[in-house]
Amino acid sequence: MKMKSKHLVMTFLGSLSGVIMMDSCAATKEYSATGTVQSVEFGKDGYTASLKDKENNEFDALISVVRMQKDYRVLKVGDNVELSGDTIHLDNKIRVLVQKIK
């Protein structure tokens, strides 16, 4: 009886790990947003820009030298830009981990 239970647990764990791997390898859609820079706060390897879109929704852009490398550039207050990258949600606000600035 113990051997059968162990086999069922191992089969379940094997199936579960396969599902997790497929989910983590699934293509993710890149987030894109357009807005006007409201403020810029510099940090260790980049800066955070606070932006507002046309509907007055606020979001942050985390712009890093490490992440952007040769495409890194500093935005100024008043710049209207389109940003794309992954997102995180902190303090009920969207934060774009910027990979591209247009």
N, C-alpha and C positions, 0 to 999 in steps of 0.2 A: 504493500500500500504506500509506503514512504517513497519508493522508487517511482511510482506512477505520479505522485504529487510533484516530485522534483522535476520529472519530465514535463509535466504540464506548465510549471512555473518557468522552466527554461524555454519552452516553446513560446509562451506568452511574451517573455522578455525579449526574445529574438524578434518576434513580430513587431513589438512596440518599438524597438530600436530601428527597425527598417522604416517604419512610418515616420519616426522623428527625423531620420536622415533624409527621406524624400521631401519632407516639409521644409527642412533647413536648406535644401538645395534648390527649392522652387524659386523661379525668377521673381524678383520683387519689382514693383513699379516704382520708378523714380518720382519723387515729389517735386513739383514745380510751382513757384509762386512769383507774382510780380507785386512790387510795392515801392514806396518812397522811404528812403532812410530818414529816421527821426532822430537817432542818436547813435554814437559809436563809443564803445568802451574797450580799450586795449587790454590785452592779457599777456601771458607768457609767450605763446607762439602764434599769436594772431589777435583777433578781436571779435566782439559780439556787436552786431548792428541790430538795432530795433527798427522795424519797418511797419508801415500801414499799407493795406491794399485799398482798392477803390471803394470798398464797402466799409472802410474804417476798421477792419479787423487787424489786430496787432499780431505780429509774429517776430521771432528772433532769428537771426542768421549767425551761425557760428562759423567764422571764416578763419581757417588755420593754414599756416605756411606748410605744415607737414602734409595735410590732406590735399591741398591745391597745388603744391610745388610750383612749377613754372607759370601756372595760371593765376597765382596769388596776386591780388591787387587790393588796395585800400579804398573803400567807399567813403564818400563824404555826405554829410547831412544835406538832404535835398535831392540826392541822386535817385533816379527812378530806374530800377533794375529788375531783371528776371533772374531768379535763383533756382537751382535744382540740386537735389541730393537726397540723402536719407533724412528721416525725421525722428525726433524724440519729443516726448510731451513732458514738460516740467512746469509746475506751478500753474496748471490749467492754460498753458501757452504752448503753441507749436514752436519748436526750434529746429531749423533746417541745418543739417550738417552739410554745408555747401561744398559741392564738387565742381559746379560750373556757375559762372556769372556772365550774363548777357547784357 
